[in-house]
């Protein structure tokens, strides 16, 4: 994780969301939503990292298909992060 800048951002966001959840006194169901949202982002980030490492292991040269695979994996992280933000808005919006 030390070389993955985005993983550090996700880690900080996870810590902030957990702290906010404790402060807000979330219900069990709300915690389930938050945990699933965070897990989805972390799973997407792990798969993105795996695709990047695998692509780099195959070749260090630019290859259009490897580039597309890396872009698709990064896009999956973005979709998961956007979905997590929307879930957070629904969960925490009720406490504001």
N, C-alpha and C positions, 0 to 999 in steps of 0.2 A: 504494500500500500504506500510505501514511502516514495515511490516513483510515479504514483498515479494522483495527479493534482485534483482531478474531479472526485476521486474517492475521499479526499480530505474535505472537500466541500460537502459531500453527502454525509460524512461523519459529523461535521459541525451541525448540519441541518437536523440529523437524527438526534443528536444531544439536545439541541434547542427544542425540538418537538416533544421529546420525552419530558424535559423540564417544564415546558408549557403545559403539557398534559397533566403532570403532577400538580402544578399550581392551579389548573382549572378544575381539578377533581373529576376527571373523565369517568364515565360509566364503563362497565365491562365491554359493552357492545362498541362504544366509541374507541376503547383501547384496541379492540379487535380490528377495527377499520384502520387505525393508525399503524398497528403492527403489520398488517397485510400491505398497506401502502409502502411503508419503509422497506419491507422485505422484497416487494416487487422492484423497487429502485435498486436495492443492493444486488438482487439476482441479475437484473439487466446490466448493471455495472460490471459484475463478475464475468458475465458472458461476453460483454464488449471487450474487456481486458483479454479474455481468452482468445477471441478472434484476432485482436491486434497482435498478441504474442505469436499465434499460429501463423498469421500472415507474414510476420517478420522472420519467423523461422524458415519459411519456405523460400523467401527471397527478400533481399534488401532493395532490389530494384523496383521501380514503379511498375505495377501490373494493374491493368484496368479492372479485372475481376476482383482482385484482392482489395483494391480501393473501394469498389462497390460493396464488398462484404463488410469492410470497416465502416463505411458510411451507414449501411443498414443497421449494424450493431449499435453505432452511436445514436442513430435515430430511435432505436428501441429504448435506449436510456432516456432520451428526451421525452418520449411518449409516456414512459413510466413516471418520470419526474413531474410532468404536467398533470397526470392523473393523480399523483400523490398530493400535489398542491390543491387540486380541486377537492379531493377527499378531506384535506385539512381545512379548507374553507367551510365545507359542510359541517364538519365536527366542531371546529373551534368557533365558527360563526354563531352557533347556538349558545355559546358561553360569553359572547361579547355584549 
